[in-house]
């Protein structure tokens, strides 16, 4: 994210951490800006900090985007940006984003 944009506003510790995580992951600056925007839009939609939202609230938000008919690319950017934030920055392995699910061991599944 450009230093000019970062220095012009007060930035939350979560946003800083997300930007650092994206930098470590090697994401391009444009991608970083889009992902940060996706998280900001989610927070604005609920008028709450994104780390205070539940998996169900995020799911409803993504469903709302689909129902509004946003372009596929717009939806995917929002989904991947939110997935990055919740999975990598906050460490939440939600099923919504393909997080690990409780699965039977192979021996149990065969029984």
KOLPA-311830 format. One record per atom (N, C-alpha, C): residue number from 1; atom name; x negated, y negated, z negated. Coordinates in pm, 1 decimal, decimal comma, padded with zeros to 6 digits. Atoms other than C-alpha are relative to their C-alpha. Layout:
# KOLPA-311830
{rec NUM; CA; {X; Y; Z}};
...
This chain:
# KOLPA-311830
{rec 1; N; {-00085,8; 00116,2; 00000,0}};
{rec 1; CA; {00000,0; 00000,0; 00000,0}};
{rec 1; C; {-00090,6; -00122,6; 00000,0}};
{rec 2; N; {00087,6; 00115,5; -00012,2}};
{rec 2; CA; {-00141,4; -00338,2; 00086,9}};
{rec 2; C; {-00015,2; -00070,7; -00133,9}};
{rec 3; N; {00029,0; 00067,4; 00126,4}};
{rec 3; CA; {-00305,7; -00518,2; -00198,9}};
{rec 3; C; {00080,3; -00128,9; -00012,5}};
{rec 4; N; {-00076,6; 00124,3; 00001,6}};
{rec 4; CA; {-00125,4; -00839,7; -00100,9}};
{rec 4; C; {00140,4; 00024,7; -00053,6}};
{rec 5; N; {-00135,7; -00031,0; 00046,1}};
{rec 5; CA; {00216,0; -00677,8; -00152,9}};
{rec 5; C; {-00001,5; 00044,6; -00144,5}};
{rec 6; N; {00006,6; -00050,3; 00136,3}};
{rec 6; CA; {00106,5; -00506,3; -00473,3}};
{rec 6; C; {-00021,3; -00113,0; -00100,3}};
{rec 7; N; {00031,3; 00105,3; 00095,1}};
{rec 7; CA; {-00025,2; -00824,3; -00630,8}};
{rec 7; C; {00109,5; -00105,8; -00009,5}};
{rec 8; N; {-00101,5; 00104,7; -00000,6}};
{rec 8; CA; {00280,6; -01035,8; -00544,3}};
{rec 8; C; {00112,1; 00024,5; -00100,5}};
{rec 9; N; {-00107,5; -00032,0; 00093,0}};
{rec 9; CA; {00513,0; -00858,4; -00789,7}};
{rec 9; C; {-00056,0; 00077,9; -00118,5}};
{rec 10; N; {00033,4; -00084,9; 00113,3}};
{rec 10; CA; {00499,5; -00695,3; -01128,4}};
{rec 10; C; {00036,4; 00143,1; 00037,7}};
{rec 11; N; {-00020,8; -00137,4; -00044,5}};
{rec 11; CA; {00462,9; -00324,0; -01062,1}};
{rec 11; C; {00010,4; 00091,3; -00121,6}};
{rec 12; N; {-00020,1; -00092,1; 00111,1}};
{rec 12; CA; {00592,1; -00052,5; -01292,3}};
{rec 12; C; {-00112,1; 00103,7; -00001,7}};
{rec 13; N; {00101,1; -00105,7; 00008,8}};
{rec 13; CA; {00349,8; 00211,7; -01419,9}};
{rec 13; C; {00034,0; 00120,6; 00087,6}};
{rec 14; N; {-00040,2; -00112,4; -00085,2}};
{rec 14; CA; {00552,8; 00475,5; -01232,5}};
{rec 14; C; {-00032,8; -00026,6; 00146,5}};
{rec 15; N; {00030,9; 00034,1; -00139,0}};
{rec 15; CA; {00512,4; 00292,8; -00902,7}};
{rec 15; C; {-00150,3; 00007,2; 00023,9}};
{rec 16; N; {00145,4; -00008,3; -00012,8}};
{rec 16; CA; {00139,8; 00256,6; -00960,3}};
{rec 16; C; {-00044,0; 00145,1; 00008,4}};
{rec 17; N; {00035,7; -00141,6; 00001,0}};
{rec 17; CA; {00115,3; 00627,2; -01040,9}};
{rec 17; C; {00039,0; 00067,2; 00132,0}};
{rec 18; N; {-00043,9; -00057,8; -00126,5}};
{rec 18; CA; {00316,1; 00719,4; -00730,3}};
{rec 18; C; {-00094,0; -00040,6; 00113,0}};
{rec 19; N; {00091,2; 00048,2; -00103,4}};
{rec 19; CA; {00092,9; 00505,2; -00509,7}};
{rec 19; C; {-00135,5; 00070,1; -00012,1}};
{rec 20; N; {00125,8; -00072,9; 00020,9}};
{rec 20; CA; {-00216,7; 00664,3; -00663,9}};
{rec 20; C; {00013,1; 00144,5; 00046,9}};
{rec 21; N; {-00023,3; -00138,7; -00041,2}};
{rec 21; CA; {-00068,0; 01012,4; -00610,3}};
{rec 21; C; {00005,5; 00012,0; 00152,2}};
{rec 22; N; {-00009,6; -00004,2; -00145,7}};
{rec 22; CA; {00011,8; 00932,8; -00247,4}};
{rec 22; C; {-00136,3; -00023,6; 00064,6}};
{rec 23; N; {00134,6; 00024,3; -00050,1}};
{rec 23; CA; {-00338,2; 00797,2; -00193,2}};
{rec 23; C; {-00084,4; 00126,7; -00011,4}};
{rec 24; N; {00073,7; -00126,0; 00018,4}};
{rec 24; CA; {-00487,4; 01116,7; -00338,1}};
{rec 24; C; {00045,9; 00106,8; 00099,2}};
{rec 25; N; {-00054,3; -00097,1; -00095,2}};
{rec 25; CA; {-00258,9; 01318,0; -00109,0}};
{rec 25; C; {-00035,5; -00034,9; 00144,5}};
{rec 26; N; {00041,9; 00040,5; -00134,0}};
{rec 26; CA; {-00395,3; 01125,0; 00189,9}};
{rec 26; C; {00111,1; -00053,2; 00088,3}};
{rec 27; N; {-00110,2; 00054,2; -00078,7}};
{rec 27; CA; {-00065,4; 00968,3; 00295,3}};
{rec 27; C; {-00036,9; -00137,3; 00056,2}};
{rec 28; N; {00026,8; 00127,7; -00066,0}};
{rec 28; CA; {-00086,7; 00677,6; 00539,1}};
{rec 28; C; {00071,3; -00113,6; -00073,2}};
{rec 29; N; {-00057,0; 00116,3; 00068,2}};
{rec 29; CA; {-00011,0; 00327,6; 00412,6}};
{rec 29; C; {00146,5; -00021,6; 00037,0}};
{rec 30; N; {-00139,2; 00016,3; -00043,2}};
{rec 30; CA; {00307,7; 00306,5; 00619,9}};
{rec 30; C; {00092,1; 00101,5; -00066,1}};
{rec 31; N; {-00077,7; -00104,6; 00066,6}};
{rec 31; CA; {00431,7; 00634,8; 00475,4}};
{rec 31; C; {00017,8; -00035,5; -00147,0}};
{rec 32; N; {-00008,2; 00039,2; 00140,6}};
{rec 32; CA; {00351,3; 00512,2; 00125,3}};
{rec 32; C; {00104,7; -00108,7; -00019,1}};
{rec 33; N; {-00097,5; 00109,3; 00011,8}};
{rec 33; CA; {00553,9; 00195,7; 00181,4}};
{rec 33; C; {00142,1; 00052,6; 00014,8}};
{rec 34; N; {-00133,5; -00055,4; -00021,0}};
{rec 34; CA; {00851,7; 00395,6; 00310,7}};
{rec 34; C; {00043,9; 00083,9; -00119,6}};
{rec 35; N; {-00034,5; -00082,8; 00114,8}};
{rec 35; CA; {00839,1; 00640,0; 00019,1}};
{rec 35; C; {00030,8; -00085,9; -00122,2}};
{rec 36; N; {-00026,2; 00091,0; 00112,1}};
{rec 36; CA; {00817,6; 00358,7; -00236,7}};
{rec 36; C; {00135,6; -00067,9; 00020,7}};
{rec 37; N; {-00129,4; 00062,0; -00030,4}};
{rec 37; CA; {01112,4; 00190,2; -00063,6}};
{rec 37; C; {00114,7; 00097,3; -00028,2}};
{rec 38; N; {-00104,0; -00100,5; 00024,1}};
{rec 38; CA; {01312,6; 00514,9; -00083,0}};
{rec 38; C; {00031,2; 00011,1; -00148,6}};
{rec 39; N; {-00020,6; -00009,2; 00145,4}};
{rec 39; CA; {01261,0; 00534,0; -00460,3}};
{rec 39; C; {00065,9; -00128,4; -00050,5}};
{rec 40; N; {-00059,9; 00128,0; 00039,7}};
{rec 40; CA; {01344,3; 00164,2; -00498,4}};
{rec 40; C; {00148,6; -00002,1; 00035,2}};
{rec 41; N; {-00140,5; 00000,0; -00042,0}};
{rec 41; CA; {01669,6; 00211,1; -00302,0}};
{rec 41; C; {00084,4; 00091,5; -00088,5}};
{rec 42; N; {-00070,8; -00089,0; 00092,3}};
{rec 42; CA; {01768,8; 00505,1; -00522,8}};
{rec 42; C; {00025,3; -00070,7; -00132,6}};
{rec 43; N; {-00014,0; 00071,2; 00127,0}};
{rec 43; CA; {01706,0; 00298,6; -00836,4}};
{rec 43; C; {00102,7; -00113,2; 00012,5}};
{rec 44; N; {-00095,2; 00108,7; -00021,5}};
{rec 44; CA; {01902,3; 00006,2; -00690,3}};
{rec 44; C; {00143,4; 00053,7; 00010,3}};
{rec 45; N; {-00132,0; -00061,4; -00016,0}};
{rec 45; CA; {02193,1; 00237,3; -00602,6}};
{rec 45; C; {00062,7; 00029,2; -00136,2}};
{rec 46; N; {-00051,7; -00033,7; 00132,4}};
{rec 46; CA; {02227,7; 00353,8; -00963,5}};
{rec 46; C; {-00023,5; -00110,5; -00103,1}};
{rec 47; N; {00035,1; 00109,7; 00091,0}};
{rec 47; CA; {02091,3; 00032,5; -01121,9}};
{rec 47; C; {-00064,9; 00052,3; -00127,9}};
{rec 48; N; {00074,5; -00059,6; 00111,5}};
{rec 48; CA; {01864,9; 00245,5; -01340,8}};
{rec 48; C; {-00137,5; 00039,1; 00048,8}};
{rec 49; N; {00134,1; -00047,0; -00034,2}};
{rec 49; CA; {01502,4; 00345,5; -01351,5}};
{rec 49; C; {00010,3; 00140,6; 00058,5}};
{rec 50; N; {-00014,2; -00130,2; -00064,5}};
{rec 50; CA; {01452,9; 00646,5; -01123,5}};
{rec 50; C; {-00036,6; 00118,1; -00089,0}};
{rec 51; N; {00037,0; -00111,5; 00088,6}};
{rec 51; CA; {01290,2; 00856,9; -01396,0}};
{rec 51; C; {00110,7; 00033,5; -00099,1}};
{rec 52; N; {-00112,9; -00023,8; 00088,9}};
{rec 52; CA; {01617,1; 00831,0; -01591,6}};
{rec 52; C; {00114,3; 00073,7; 00069,6}};
{rec 53; N; {-00106,3; -00063,4; -00077,3}};
{rec 53; CA; {01820,2; 00997,5; -01316,0}};
{rec 53; C; {-00011,1; 00151,7; -00005,2}};
{rec 54; N; {-00004,3; -00146,4; 00001,5}};
{rec 54; CA; {01927,3; 01360,6; -01315,5}};
{rec 54; C; {-00010,5; 00053,8; 00142,3}};
{rec 55; N; {00004,3; -00066,3; -00129,8}};
{rec 55; CA; {01888,3; 01608,8; -01034,3}};
{rec 55; C; {00134,0; -00014,3; 00071,6}};
{rec 56; N; {-00132,9; 00011,9; -00059,7}};
{rec 56; CA; {02264,1; 01594,2; -00975,3}};
{rec 56; C; {00023,5; -00140,8; 00055,2}};
{rec 57; N; {-00016,2; 00137,4; -00049,4}};
{rec 57; CA; {02256,6; 01213,4; -00941,3}};
{rec 57; C; {-00078,3; -00020,4; 00129,7}};
{rec 58; N; {00080,0; 00012,4; -00121,9}};
{rec 58; CA; {01977,8; 01234,5; -00683,5}};
{rec 58; C; {00068,3; 00076,0; 00113,4}};
{rec 59; N; {-00072,1; -00079,6; -00099,2}};
{rec 59; CA; {02170,2; 01507,9; -00500,9}};
{rec 59; C; {00119,2; -00077,3; 00054,1}};
{rec 60; N; {-00116,8; 00078,5; -00042,8}};
{rec 60; CA; {02484,6; 01288,1; -00492,0}};
{rec 60; C; {-00042,3; -00118,0; 00087,7}};
{rec 61; N; {00050,6; 00112,2; -00079,1}};
{rec 61; CA; {02279,0; 00994,8; -00359,5}};
{rec 61; C; {-00035,6; 00046,6; 00141,3}};
{rec 62; N; {00037,2; -00052,1; -00131,8}};
{rec 62; CA; {02135,5; 01205,2; -00076,2}};
{rec 62; C; {00124,4; 00039,7; 00079,6}};
{rec 63; N; {-00125,6; -00035,4; -00065,5}};
{rec 63; CA; {02483,3; 01337,0; 00001,9}};
{rec 63; C; {00071,0; -00125,6; 00050,5}};
{rec 64; N; {-00059,3; 00127,9; -00040,2}};
{rec 64; CA; {02611,4; 00978,3; 00013,4}};
{rec 64; C; {-00067,8; -00054,1; 00125,6}};
{rec 65; N; {00070,2; 00044,8; -00120,8}};
{rec 65; CA; {02340,8; 00890,7; 00267,0}};
{rec 65; C; {00048,3; 00076,7; 00122,1}};
{rec 66; N; {-00048,8; -00083,9; -00111,1}};
{rec 66; CA; {02452,1; 01182,3; 00485,9}};
{rec 66; C; {00141,5; -00041,0; 00039,8}};
{rec 67; N; {-00139,7; 00033,9; -00028,0}};
{rec 67; CA; {02818,6; 01087,4; 00454,6}};
{rec 67; C; {00013,7; -00137,5; 00064,1}};
{rec 68; N; {-00000,4; 00132,7; -00063,0}};
{rec 68; CA; {02741,1; 00726,7; 00550,0}};
{rec 68; C; {-00047,3; 00006,8; 00143,6}};
{rec 69; N; {00044,4; -00018,2; -00137,5}};
{rec 69; CA; {02586,9; 00863,6; 00867,0}};
{rec 69; C; {-00132,1; -00066,7; 00032,6}};
{rec 70; N; {00130,4; 00057,7; -00030,1}};
{rec 70; CA; {02236,2; 00726,3; 00830,0}};
{rec 70; C; {-00071,8; 00089,6; 00100,5}};
{rec 71; N; {00075,1; -00075,1; -00100,2}};
{rec 71; CA; {01999,6; 00833,7; 01106,4}};
{rec 71; C; {-00078,1; 00113,3; -00066,5}};
{rec 72; N; {00069,6; -00116,5; 00054,7}};
{rec 72; CA; {01831,2; 01169,5; 01060,3}};
{rec 72; C; {-00137,9; -00037,3; -00054,4}};
{rec 73; N; {00132,6; 00041,9; 00044,0}};
{rec 73; CA; {01487,4; 01006,8; 01036,3}};
{rec 73; C; {00005,3; -00079,1; -00129,8}};
{rec 74; N; {-00017,8; 00078,6; 00122,6}};
{rec 74; CA; {01609,7; 00762,2; 00771,9}};
{rec 74; C; {00027,5; 00091,5; -00118,0}};
{rec 75; N; {-00031,7; -00094,8; 00106,1}};
{rec 75; CA; {01755,6; 01048,4; 00570,8}};
{rec 75; C; {-00124,4; 00079,5; -00041,2}};
{rec 76; N; {00118,2; -00081,1; 00030,3}};
{rec 76; CA; {01437,1; 01255,2; 00597,0}};
{rec 76; C; {-00104,4; -00080,6; -00076,6}};
{rec 77; N; {00094,1; 00084,3; 00073,1}};
{rec 77; CA; {01218,6; 00965,0; 00483,4}};
{rec 77; C; {00045,1; -00014,5; -00144,8}};
{rec 78; N; {-00052,5; 00013,3; 00136,1}};
{rec 78; CA; {01445,9; 00913,1; 00182,2}};
{rec 78; C; {-00020,7; 00129,7; -00077,1}};
{rec 79; N; {00011,7; -00129,9; 00066,9}};
{rec 79; CA; {01448,4; 01284,9; 00099,8}};
{rec 79; C; {-00144,9; 00030,9; -00036,0}};
{rec 80; N; {00140,3; -00031,8; 00026,6}};
{rec 80; CA; {01072,7; 01331,0; 00133,3}};
{rec 80; C; {-00063,1; -00098,0; -00098,5}};
{rec 81; N; {00052,0; 00097,7; 00096,3}};
{rec 81; CA; {00997,8; 01008,7; -00054,4}};
{rec 81; C; {00044,8; 00032,2; -00141,7}};
{rec 82; N; {-00051,9; -00036,8; 00132,3}};
{rec 82; CA; {01222,2; 01113,3; -00344,0}};
{rec 82; C; {-00060,5; 00131,7; -00046,5}};
{rec 83; N; {00062,7; -00127,3; 00035,3}};
{rec 83; CA; {01082,7; 01464,5; -00333,2}};
{rec 83; C; {-00141,6; -00023,2; -00051,0}};
{rec 84; N; {00136,2; 00028,2; 00043,9}};
{rec 84; CA; {00729,6; 01327,3; -00361,0}};
{rec 84; C; {00001,4; -00059,9; -00140,3}};
{rec 85; N; {-00005,9; 00066,8; 00129,9}};
{rec 85; CA; {00823,7; 01102,2; -00651,0}};
{rec 85; C; {00034,2; 00097,8; -00111,3}};
{rec 86; N; {-00044,3; -00087,5; 00108,5}};
{rec 86; CA; {01009,4; 01363,3; -00854,5}};
{rec 86; C; {-00090,7; 00121,8; -00016,8}};
{rec 87; N; {00082,9; -00119,5; 00010,1}};
{rec 87; CA; {00785,8; 01658,6; -00772,5}};
{rec 87; C; {-00143,7; -00032,7; -00040,7}};
{rec 88; N; {00142,1; 00026,0; 00021,9}};
{rec 88; CA; {00437,3; 01507,4; -00764,6}};
{rec 88; C; {-00025,6; -00101,3; -00111,4}};
{rec 89; N; {00025,9; 00105,1; 00098,4}};
{rec 89; CA; {00459,9; 01191,5; -00973,2}};
{rec 89; C; {00058,3; 00034,5; -00136,7}};
{rec 90; N; {-00062,7; -00033,2; 00128,3}};
{rec 90; CA; {00703,9; 01310,4; -01240,4}};
{rec 90; C; {-00014,9; 00147,2; -00038,6}};
{rec 91; N; {00020,9; -00141,2; 00029,3}};
{rec 91; CA; {00626,3; 01682,2; -01214,8}};
{rec 91; C; {00127,3; 00079,4; -00022,2}};
{rec 92; N; {-00127,8; -00070,6; 00014,2}};
{rec 92; CA; {00990,1; 01791,9; -01186,7}};
{rec 92; C; {00018,7; 00098,0; 00115,3}};
{rec 93; N; {-00018,0; -00104,2; -00101,6}};
{rec 93; CA; {01038,6; 02120,6; -00999,8}};
{rec 93; C; {00149,5; 00029,4; 00014,4}};
{rec 94; N; {-00143,8; -00013,3; -00016,5}};
{rec 94; CA; {01401,1; 02073,7; -00900,9}};
{rec 94; C; {00033,6; 00089,4; 00117,8}};
{rec 95; N; {-00048,2; -00083,9; -00109,7}};
{rec 95; CA; {01588,8; 02324,9; -00686,1}};
{rec 95; C; {00039,3; -00084,9; 00120,8}};
{rec 96; N; {-00038,8; 00090,9; -00107,3}};
{rec 96; CA; {01712,3; 02027,7; -00481,6}};
{rec 96; C; {-00111,8; -00018,0; 00102,0}};
{rec 97; N; {00115,8; 00019,5; -00087,2}};
{rec 97; CA; {01362,0; 01990,8; -00341,3}};
{rec 97; C; {-00077,3; 00128,6; 00022,2}};
{rec 98; N; {00066,8; -00127,8; -00022,3}};
{rec 98; CA; {01284,6; 02359,0; -00316,5}};
{rec 98; C; {-00095,0; 00037,1; -00111,3}};
{rec 99; N; {00083,7; -00033,4; 00115,1}};
{rec 99; CA; {01135,8; 02381,8; -00664,1}};
{rec 99; C; {00007,3; 00147,7; -00029,9}};
{rec 100; N; {00002,8; -00141,8; 00034,5}};
{rec 100; CA; {01047,4; 02717,3; -00806,8}};
{rec 100; C; {00126,0; 00035,9; -00077,1}};
{rec 101; N; {-00121,5; -00048,1; 00064,6}};
{rec 101; CA; {01353,2; 02912,0; -00908,4}};
{rec 101; C; {-00034,6; 00123,9; -00077,9}};
{rec 102; N; {00020,0; -00124,4; 00073,9}};
{rec 102; CA; {01377,3; 03190,6; -01161,3}};
{rec 102; C; {00036,1; 00115,5; 00092,3}};
{rec 103; N; {-00023,6; -00113,3; -00087,7}};
{rec 103; CA; {01338,8; 03501,2; -00953,6}};
{rec 103; C; {-00037,6; 00127,5; -00072,1}};
{rec 104; N; {00031,2; -00131,0; 00056,9}};
{rec 104; CA; {01332,5; 03866,4; -01043,2}};
{rec 104; C; {-00137,8; 00041,5; 00050,9}};
{rec 105; N; {00126,3; -00058,0; -00045,2}};
{rec 105; CA; {01000,2; 04043,4; -01028,0}};
{rec 105; C; {00032,0; 00098,0; 00112,6}};
{rec 106; N; {-00027,0; -00090,5; -00111,8}};
{rec 106; CA; {00966,1; 04255,5; -00711,5}};
{rec 106; C; {00053,7; 00135,3; -00043,3}};
{rec 107; N; {-00048,4; -00129,4; 00047,3}};
{rec 107; CA; {01019,7; 04575,8; -00912,6}};
{rec 107; C; {00146,0; -00008,8; -00043,5}};
{rec 108; N; {-00138,2; 00018,6; 00044,2}};
{rec 108; CA; {01341,6; 04435,4; -01062,9}};
{rec 108; C; {00092,5; -00019,4; 00119,1}};
{rec 109; N; {-00081,3; 00025,8; -00117,2}};
{rec 109; CA; {01468,2; 04321,3; -00724,5}};
{rec 109; C; {00029,8; 00129,5; 00076,1}};
{rec 110; N; {-00019,0; -00126,7; -00071,1}};
{rec 110; CA; {01421,4; 04670,0; -00578,5}};
{rec 110; C; {00095,2; 00092,7; -00073,8}};
{rec 111; N; {-00085,2; -00089,9; 00081,2}};
{rec 111; CA; {01617,4; 04832,3; -00863,0}};
{rec 111; C; {00146,7; -00020,9; 00025,7}};
